[in-house]
Amino acid sequence: PRDGRDSIDQAVAALMQGARRYQRRHRRPVVLVLDDVDKLAEKQPGLLEELQGYAKSWSNSGLLRVVFVLSDGPALSQMKRRSSWSRANVSGFVTVEDVSSEEAHRYLAGRGLSPEDAEAVWQVAGGRIGVLSHLATSIADMKIPAAEALHSVIDAAADEFKVAGLLDQGDRRDGGLAAVEALVAAGAGEDDWRSISIESWSRLVPQPAQQRVLLSSRVFTR
């Protein structure tokens, strides 16, 4: 819609005007952080592509640097497919690992959760920072009962399994669930990243087409 296009153009113009003022005053570029880019890739992939193009132009101008915060999933794959990716001034990736049980419980206590609710959240979310934050906000700030908030996360995960075809009969289900079980077994009782070797992945999911579908889902990146 034209109104949406006008809104984007106006926002970009205002951002660049502010970036120029900041550059003149501080002699350094503005840093724009775009959080949870995965949702943008899922709901408005065209807008993400446009923002990626803007990011390259802004970086070249020296006025603005863009930080995309995303998981190692569909959004990253989409961004890498663009031809501008290879020409962009990509300074590198910063990987944020899952937090430990102690760190998670300390964070949740700081957000106001009881020890019992914090433990229940840890059992569902593990060390995933985004999920911990989401649940802490739901329980502590929005006053949603812990059981209800946890069920919503589990239901969302089940929906992702359905989209990936892991709840249907077929090769994708068998190989995908086997990979999930291998990941769970590899990380059982540990706070480290859960991982399996590329050889194990290829053995469990031998077809490249199935590998692409599963890796483009959010089952392995939530």
Secondary structure by P-SEA (a helix, b strand, c coil): caaaaaaaaaaaaaaaaaaaaaaaaccbbbbbbbccccccccccaaaaaaaaaaaaaaaaaccbbbbbbbcccaaaaaaaaccccccccccbbbbbccccaaaaaaaaaaacccaaaaaaaaacccccaaaaaaaaaacccccccaaaaaaaaaaaaaaaaaaaccccccaaaaaaaaaaaaaaaaacccccbbbbcaaaaaaacccaaaaaaaaacccccc
